[in-house]
Each structure stands twice: as C-alpha cells, then as structure tokens.
C-alpha cells in the first residue's frame, strides 16, 4: 500500500492502471493537508530542497536551476 498526495501525476488513469496491474493498493491524502498527514516526509523534503538550493547558490549557478516552491 502507498499513500500519495493528490498531484496530477498520481491521480491520472495511467497511474491508477499501473497500480491496479501491479496489485498496489493506493490511497490519497486529504487535499491541502500534507503536513498533518505525513509530517516527517514533508519536513525531510523541505530540508532536501533547502540543501539543494544552498548548493546551487554556493556554486554560482544560474537562478534557472534553483528550485521554486
């Protein structure tokens, strides 16, 4: 079983078909409440994005490479 946010990449018919074919039971979080339902992974994702932004900035890469939030 996997729990996913309601991003369009996960709610598409292709994604549902893939999970069904593979026998994967999937559930979706409540819209606009990911921090309450999956706080640990949300904090980890934020930490990774902040570290990535810092590394890109320190290496003087173009702002086009800096992830947007």
N, C-alpha and C positions, 0 to 999 in steps of 0.2 A: 504494500500500500504506500502511496505517496500523497503528500499534501502540497498543493500548488496554489500560488496566488491566481488571481483572475486575469492574468496577462493574456493578450490575444494569441500569443504563441502556444499557450497551453489549452485554450478553450476551442481551438479550431477542430473541425471534423477530422482532419488528418491526425491530430494528436489523440483524439478520442479513439479513433480506429486503431492506431498503433497500440495504445494501452489495452484495448479490448483483445487484439490479436495476441499480445504478449501475456495476457492474464493478469495485468496490473490493475489493481483497484485504485482509483484516484478520486480525491476529494479536493474541494476548493475552499480557501479561507473566505471569511466574510469580507466583502468589499470595504476598502479603506481602513481596515483594522489589522494590518500585518504585524505591527509591533506587539499587540496584545496577544496574538495567537502564536507567534513564532519569534519572540523577542531575542533569543540567543542568536539565531541565524541572521536576523536583521541587524543586530549590533555588529556581528562579525563582518557582514557585507559592507557596512558603513566603514569599519576600520580598514578593510582591504581597499576600498575606494579612496579613502583619505591617504593611505600609504602610497597608492599608485599616483595620485595627484602630486604628492610631495616629490616622489622620484622623478616624475616628468618635469616638474618645475626646476628641480635642482640640476637636471641635465640640459636645461635651457631649450627644451623642445617647444615647438610652436603650440600656441593655445588650442589649435585644432585637435591636438592629441589629448588634451585634458578632458576627462570625462565630465559630462554635465549631469546635474542632479535634477 
